[in-house]
Amino acid sequence: MGLMKEEPTTVLSAEQLQRFQTEGSIAVPDFLSEAEVESLRSSCYKLVDEMDPRVHTPTSFSTVGQEQVEKHSSLNKIGHALHWLVPEFKKVSFSDKMKATARQLGFISPAVVQSMYIFKQPGIGGEVLPHKDCTFLSTKPQSCIGFWFALEDVTVENGCLWYSPGSHKTPTERRFIRNPDKNGDLLIFEGQADPFDESKYLPLPVDKGTLVLINGQVDHKSAKNTSPKSRHIYTFHVIERHNTAWDPRNWLQPTPEMPFTGLYENCP
């Protein structure tokens, strides 16, 4: 009978944990192996290769410009259940190393609520405006943390993250919610936009394989990709279920068919 593989207990250093508490975001180099990075990229390539644009929503392939671009070069992102529905993404998302990281961050009963593959295509990968993730994935009290993985080298030129250190200490009431007015838009913002101070933002260029942890209250953004190189990343968000409540107004709600998936109790 073989020995059970022991889960690592320490992934983040004491210095990294302290910096995360202070600044709200840190980069953890070499978190993913080359093999893990390649498995995610290859799996996503296969998904796109098998996708028929004619049977997907018009917002993905609606303009003349997009129809003239090969589909692998025109997509913006894929979501929001890669972590559960695609074996390669599930293997990475529910790895022992991921669970150990969550424990070090203080999660008691974490759940993965959504995931995305973002392409940030050369020349056309658009700007992401300043925001806090808890605006979109809100719990009471706030508990969201983003796990963001560089699947290529990420530079200022190809659209790296920028964040405002310490901004997680400034709460927000802004929410992106399901509109209670059934005659209006399906989804709306509620509350005033958060103050924006360009001078407080720092760039976060990272090498392939790096994990970037982002507190859900940290202000962050990314610029347009102005380079000839893509910026592929995989990201998922984790919330705490112990002594917290998921906002019933959130745009994203669990269903019996697609519940939020517990990080500790599920295996790759």
Backbone torsions as a table, in degrees:
resi	resn	phi	psi	omega
1	MET	NA	125.1	-177.2
2	GLY	-74.6	156.8	177.7
3	LEU	-77.4	142.2	177.1
4	MET	-71.0	141.1	177.3
5	LYS	-70.4	128.1	-179.4
6	GLU	-84.1	137.5	178.7
7	GLU	-72.3	133.6	176.4
8	PRO	-61.3	144.4	-178.5
9	THR	-101.1	-22.9	-178.0
10	THR	-129.3	114.5	176.4
11	VAL	-113.2	-44.4	179.8
12	LEU	-94.6	138.7	176.8
13	SER	-76.0	164.1	177.1
14	ALA	-59.7	-37.6	179.0
15	GLU	-65.8	-41.0	178.6
16	GLN	-65.0	-43.1	178.4
17	LEU	-61.9	-42.2	179.5
18	GLN	-64.1	-41.6	179.8
19	ARG	-66.6	-37.4	177.9
20	PHE	-62.8	-41.3	178.5
21	GLN	-64.6	-36.3	-176.4
22	THR	-79.9	-47.5	-172.9
23	GLU	-98.6	-25.9	179.6
24	GLY	90.3	-2.9	178.0
25	SER	-155.9	139.7	176.2
26	ILE	-143.2	157.3	173.4
27	ALA	-107.3	132.6	179.5
28	VAL	-116.7	98.1	-175.4
29	PRO	-64.2	150.5	173.5
30	ASP	57.6	31.9	179.0
31	PHE	-69.7	-43.5	176.1
32	LEU	-96.8	141.2	175.4
33	SER	-76.1	165.7	176.2
34	GLU	-59.1	-38.4	179.8
35	ALA	-66.0	-39.3	178.7
36	GLU	-66.9	-42.4	177.5
37	VAL	-59.6	-46.5	-178.0
38	GLU	-65.6	-36.0	179.4
39	SER	-64.4	-39.3	179.4
40	LEU	-69.9	-43.7	-180.0
41	ARG	-64.7	-43.8	-179.3
42	SER	-66.2	-40.0	179.3
43	SER	-64.3	-42.4	178.8
44	CYS	-65.8	-41.1	178.4
45	TYR	-57.8	-41.8	179.7
46	LYS	-64.3	-42.0	178.6
47	LEU	-58.6	-46.1	-179.1
48	VAL	-67.8	-40.3	-179.0
49	ASP	-60.4	-35.5	-177.5
50	GLU	-87.6	-6.5	-177.1
51	MET	-82.5	135.6	175.9
52	ASP	-102.7	107.9	-178.1
53	PRO	-55.7	-24.5	-176.4
54	ARG	-70.0	-20.7	-178.0
55	VAL	-107.6	9.2	176.9
56	HIS	-104.7	171.7	-173.3
57	THR	-62.0	146.3	-178.6
58	PRO	-58.6	-25.5	-177.5
59	THR	-66.8	-20.2	-179.2
60	SER	-82.3	-37.5	-176.0
61	PHE	-140.7	66.5	-171.5
62	SER	-107.4	-28.5	-172.6
63	THR	-94.5	160.9	177.6
64	VAL	-60.2	-40.8	-179.8
65	GLY	-59.4	-42.0	-179.8
66	GLN	-67.4	-38.4	-177.9
67	GLU	-66.8	-21.6	179.3
68	GLN	-86.3	-9.2	-178.3
69	VAL	-103.4	134.8	177.4
70	GLU	-57.3	138.9	-168.6
71	LYS	-59.3	-32.6	178.8
72	HIS	-64.6	-19.6	-177.6
73	SER	-106.0	2.3	-173.9
74	SER	-116.3	-14.5	-178.5
75	LEU	-73.4	146.7	176.2
76	ASN	-93.2	-51.8	179.7
77	LYS	-160.1	164.2	174.5
78	ILE	-126.9	133.7	177.7
79	GLY	-161.3	175.1	10.3
80	HIS	-129.1	23.4	-176.9
81	ALA	-132.6	30.6	177.9
82	LEU	-57.5	-37.4	-176.3
83	HIS	-61.9	-20.0	-175.5
84	TRP	-114.1	-33.3	-172.5
85	LEU	-94.7	-19.6	-176.0
86	VAL	-113.1	117.0	-172.3
87	PRO	-52.9	-42.3	-178.0
88	GLU	-64.9	-38.9	179.1
89	PHE	-73.4	-37.0	177.4
90	LYS	-63.4	-39.6	-179.2
91	LYS	-60.8	-42.6	179.2
92	VAL	-73.0	-43.2	-172.9
93	SER	-68.3	-31.1	-177.1
94	PHE	-111.8	27.2	-180.0
95	SER	-70.7	160.4	177.1
96	ASP	-59.8	-36.6	-179.9
97	LYS	-65.2	-36.5	178.7
98	MET	-68.0	-42.1	179.4
99	LYS	-63.9	-41.8	178.9
100	ALA	-63.1	-38.6	177.8
101	THR	-63.1	-44.0	179.1
102	ALA	-61.7	-39.4	178.4
103	ARG	-64.5	-40.7	177.8
104	GLN	-64.7	-29.1	178.1
105	LEU	-79.4	-5.6	175.5
106	GLY	96.6	8.4	179.2
107	PHE	-70.5	135.5	177.8
108	ILE	-99.5	-47.5	179.4
109	SER	-138.0	71.7	-175.2
110	PRO	-78.3	152.1	173.7
111	ALA	-134.1	142.0	173.2
112	VAL	-86.0	123.2	-174.0
113	VAL	-101.7	-26.3	178.3
114	GLN	-168.4	159.1	-178.6
115	SER	-145.7	156.8	-178.1
116	MET	-147.7	148.7	167.1
117	TYR	-109.9	120.7	-176.9
118	ILE	-114.8	127.9	-171.5
119	PHE	-89.5	-36.4	-176.6
120	LYS	44.8	66.8	-171.1
121	GLN	-64.3	150.0	-180.0
122	PRO	-56.5	127.3	175.2
123	GLY	77.6	-25.4	-176.3
124	ILE	-120.3	-8.2	177.9
125	GLY	-63.7	116.1	-168.1
126	GLY	-80.8	169.2	177.2
127	GLU	-70.4	142.4	170.4
128	VAL	-110.9	118.6	-173.9
129	LEU	-70.8	158.1	179.3
130	PRO	-55.5	136.3	-179.5
131	HIS	-163.6	166.3	169.7
132	LYS	-112.3	135.2	-177.4
133	ASP	-62.9	-28.7	-179.3
134	CYS	-68.4	-14.5	172.3
135	THR	-60.9	-33.2	-175.8
136	PHE	-101.3	-27.1	-174.8
137	LEU	-131.1	75.7	-168.9
138	SER	-97.4	133.9	169.3
139	THR	-124.5	164.3	175.9
140	LYS	-124.5	114.2	-5.7
141	PRO	-69.8	165.7	-177.0
142	GLN	-63.4	136.7	-176.9
143	SER	-142.5	-1.6	-173.8
144	CYS	-65.5	134.7	170.3
145	ILE	-133.1	133.2	177.8
146	GLY	-92.6	135.4	172.4
147	PHE	-107.7	115.7	-169.0
148	TRP	-124.9	120.6	-171.4
149	PHE	-116.7	125.6	177.3
150	ALA	-79.6	118.6	178.4
151	LEU	-100.2	-0.7	170.9
152	GLU	-145.7	165.5	173.2
153	ASP	-61.5	133.1	-175.7
154	VAL	-111.2	122.8	-176.2
155	THR	-123.3	169.7	175.0
156	VAL	-61.2	-37.0	-176.4
157	GLU	-69.9	-35.9	-177.3
158	ASN	-98.2	13.1	168.2
159	GLY	100.8	47.0	178.8
160	CYS	-65.7	165.0	173.4
161	LEU	-68.4	146.8	167.0
162	TRP	-123.3	139.9	-179.6
163	TYR	-138.6	159.5	179.5
164	SER	-105.5	100.6	-175.9
165	PRO	-56.3	132.6	177.9
166	GLY	83.8	-3.7	-176.6
167	SER	-70.8	-12.0	176.5
168	HIS	-69.3	-11.4	178.4
169	LYS	-87.8	1.7	176.4
170	THR	-112.7	97.4	-176.1
171	PRO	-62.0	160.8	177.8
172	THR	-128.6	148.9	173.0
173	GLU	-107.7	0.2	-178.4
174	ARG	-71.4	135.2	-177.9
175	ARG	-136.2	148.0	171.1
176	PHE	-109.2	110.4	-166.1
177	ILE	-130.3	167.2	169.9
178	ARG	-73.3	128.3	-175.2
179	ASN	-68.1	120.6	176.9
180	PRO	-67.8	-19.4	176.8
181	ASP	-83.8	102.6	-175.6
182	LYS	-66.0	-12.1	179.2
183	ASN	-93.2	-4.2	-178.2
184	GLY	-103.5	-161.8	177.1
185	ASP	-63.4	150.9	-178.2
186	LEU	-64.4	-41.3	-177.4
187	LEU	-126.6	138.6	-177.8
188	ILE	-141.9	160.0	169.6
189	PHE	-88.5	140.5	175.2
190	GLU	-122.5	132.6	-178.8
191	GLY	96.1	160.3	-177.3
192	GLN	-74.2	149.7	175.6
193	ALA	-63.1	144.7	179.8
194	ASP	-71.0	149.3	177.6
195	PRO	-58.5	146.2	-178.9
196	PHE	-125.3	124.2	177.7
197	ASP	-126.6	101.8	-176.5
198	GLU	-54.4	-33.9	-174.1
199	SER	-68.3	-16.9	-176.9
200	LYS	-89.3	-5.1	-174.7
201	TYR	-89.6	140.1	176.5
202	LEU	-119.2	141.2	177.1
203	PRO	-75.8	153.7	180.0
204	LEU	-132.3	67.1	174.5
205	PRO	-70.0	139.7	-176.6
206	VAL	-143.2	159.4	177.4
207	ASP	-84.7	159.0	175.4
208	LYS	-52.9	138.1	180.0
209	GLY	93.3	-8.2	-178.8
210	THR	-75.2	140.7	168.8
211	LEU	-98.0	129.9	170.8
212	VAL	-110.1	122.9	175.6
213	LEU	-96.2	134.2	-175.0
214	ILE	-131.3	111.2	173.4
215	ASN	-58.7	137.1	-175.7
216	GLY	-62.3	-13.1	179.1
217	GLN	-100.2	-0.4	-179.3
218	VAL	-79.2	131.5	173.6
219	ASP	-72.2	126.7	177.6
220	HIS	-148.0	166.1	-175.9
221	LYS	-160.7	176.8	168.3
222	SER	-149.9	150.7	-178.4
223	ALA	-90.0	172.2	175.5
224	LYS	-64.3	147.3	174.7
225	ASN	-78.9	107.5	-178.8
226	THR	-99.9	5.8	-175.3
227	SER	-99.5	171.9	174.4
228	PRO	-85.7	5.6	-177.1
229	LYS	-113.4	139.6	178.3
230	SER	-73.2	169.8	178.0
231	ARG	-136.1	76.7	-178.3
232	HIS	-77.8	132.7	174.9
233	ILE	-140.5	156.8	171.3
234	TYR	-118.6	137.4	179.9
235	THR	-142.5	144.6	169.4
236	PHE	-140.0	161.5	-177.3
237	HIS	-120.9	138.7	-177.7
238	VAL	-117.0	137.7	174.4
239	ILE	-124.8	158.4	177.1
240	GLU	-89.7	134.8	177.2
241	ARG	-100.6	-17.7	-177.7
242	HIS	-78.2	116.2	178.9
243	ASN	59.2	32.6	172.8
244	THR	-132.6	164.8	177.4
245	ALA	-129.2	130.3	174.7
246	TRP	-73.0	129.8	-177.7
247	ASP	-66.1	118.7	-179.0
248	PRO	-67.6	-8.4	177.5
249	ARG	-89.7	-12.6	-177.6
250	ASN	-53.4	147.0	177.9
251	TRP	-61.0	-33.9	-178.4
252	LEU	-99.6	127.0	179.2
253	GLN	-131.8	140.1	177.8
254	PRO	-69.4	153.8	176.4
255	THR	-131.0	164.1	176.0
256	PRO	-58.1	-33.4	-179.6
257	GLU	-77.7	-29.3	-178.4
258	MET	-138.8	74.7	177.9
259	PRO	-75.2	164.9	171.5
260	PHE	-69.9	135.7	-168.5
261	THR	-100.6	122.0	-179.4
262	GLY	-62.5	132.0	-176.7
263	LEU	-72.4	-43.8	-173.9
264	TYR	-75.9	-35.1	-172.4
265	GLU	-88.6	-6.1	179.8
266	ASN	-107.8	146.1	-177.1
267	CYS	-107.2	157.2	179.0
268	PRO	-60.5	NA	NA
